[in-house]
């Protein structure tokens, strides 16, 4: 049985997954959406970001092919009037800066899978 994550470990894992999806969606989004769903996150900001990244990423694929327009997520959040609900541009920047290595995304996703959100 895997070790149970503390609240701070879970929050850190969520930040790593969401940050990686924003930083390098072409490497992480397709895979993460196979592993996780919005309700696997406990932080409401991360739930909202997970769902909104899916829409922004899909729109970018349709419009540009395998290309991520950096402002696509911010544009979607502003369109839905949710930018402040996720912490604003500063929180998005902090999420991206917090990513140690995009290659570790599966590790952090696995932590979330093995410690389901029961709340």
C-alpha positions, 0 to 999 in steps of 0.5 A, spaced: 500 500 500 502 506 498 504 512 503 498 516 504 500 523 501 500 529 506 496 535 504 502 539 503 505 533 499 498 533 495 498 540 493 505 540 491 504 534 486 498 537 484 502 544 482 507 539 479 502 536 474 498 543 472 504 547 472 507 541 467 501 542 463 502 549 462 509 549 461 509 543 456 502 541 454 505 538 447 509 533 452 504 532 458 497 534 456 495 528 452 498 523 457 495 527 463 488 527 460 489 519 460 491 518 467 487 524 471 480 527 471 478 534 474 476 531 480 482 528 482 485 535 484 483 537 491 484 545 490 479 548 486 483 552 482 487 546 480 480 543 478 478 549 474 485 550 471 485 542 469 478 543 465 480 550 462 487 547 460 483 542 456 479 547 452 485 551 451 489 545 448 484 543 444 482 550 441 490 550 439 490 543 436 484 545 432 487 552 430 495 551 430 496 543 430 501 541 435 502 548 437 501 551 444 499 559 444 502 561 451 496 566 452 491 561 450 490 559 457 489 566 460 484 568 454 480 562 456 480 564 463 478 571 461 473 569 457 470 565 462 471 570 467 475 565 471 482 568 471 482 571 478 478 565 481 485 561 479 489 566 483 490 571 477 496 571 472 501 571 478 499 564 480 499 561 473 506 564 473 508 561 480 505 554 477 510 554 471 516 556 475 515 551 480 516 545 475 522 542 477 522 537 470 516 536 466 519 529 465 516 527 472 509 529 471 507 521 471 510 520 477 506 526 480 500 524 477 501 517 480 501 520 486 495 523 485 492 516 482 494 512 488 491 517 493 485 519 491 481 525 492 475 523 497 473 530 499 
